[in-house]
Amino acid sequence: MTAEREVWREALGVVLATSAYGVSFGALAVASGLDVWQTCVLSLLMFTGGSQFAFVGVFAAGGVAALPSAIASAVLLGVRNVAYGMRMSPIVGTTAGRRVLAAHFTIDESTAVAVSQSDPRLRRVGFWVTGIGIFLGWNATTLIGALVGDVLGDPKTWGLDAAAAAAFLALLWPRLKQRQAVAVGIAAAVVAAALTPALMPGLPVLVAAGVAILVGWFDWLGRDADPAAPQPEVIR
C-alpha cells in the first residue's frame, strides 16, 4: 500500500508541474489567432504539449499560409508517441479497449512515470494516474490561459511570447547528457537559424529535423572514441 501511495504522489507531482504551463499554451494560441473554442479543441484532440506549441508557433509566424508546415511540425514531434505506445502496450492492459483508450494518454510524462516503476501493477497505476491527470489538468489550464490571454492582449507585454521556446528548452536540456545529443542540438539550431530568412515559416524546423535523422542513421558521435571507455550496462 505504501508503494502505491508513493506512485500516486509521484504521478500527481508530475501532473501539477505539467498542467501549469497549459496556461501559457492557451494564451499563446489565442494570441496567434485561434479563438477560445479552437484552442480548447486542439488540447482535447491533439493532447501532446510539444506538438501543440509547434503548431501554434508556426501558425503564428505564417498564418493560414503556414498551416501545412504547422501540421507537419506537429506530426513530426508527435511521432515519438508511437515508440511510447509500443513500450506501453504490454503495460496498460491486455484488452483492445484499454489499449485504444491508453493511446490518447500515452505522452512523455505518463510513459516516464510508468517505466520508472519495477512492479507491473504499479506501472499501470503510474501510467493511468499520470496520463488522465495531465489530460484533465492540461485542458483546464488551457481554457484558463485562453480566457486570460484574450483579456491580456499582446503576450509580448507579459513575456508569454517566449513560453514556447522556454518549454522546448526545458524538455531538451535534461537530454543533453551525451556528445551526440549536444552535437545534434547545435547543428539543428544552426541549420534552422540559417534557413529562417530564406524559407517559409515551419520549413526550417523540418529541415533541421533532418539533421537529427542523419546523425541517428549513421550513428555519428554515438560511440566513444576510446574503445576502452566503459560501456553502459544493458538492462534485460
Secondary structure by P-SEA (a helix, b strand, c coil): caaaaaaaaaaaaaaaaaacaaaaaaaaaaaacccaaaaaaaaaccccaaaaaaaaaaaaaccccaaaaaaaaaaaaaaaaaaaaaaacccccccaaaaaaacccccaaaaaaaaacccaaaaaaaaaaaaaaaaaaaaaaaaaaaaaaaaacccccccccaaaaaaaaaacccccccaaaaaaaaaaaaaaaaaccccccaaaaaaaaaaaaaaaaacccccccccccccccccc
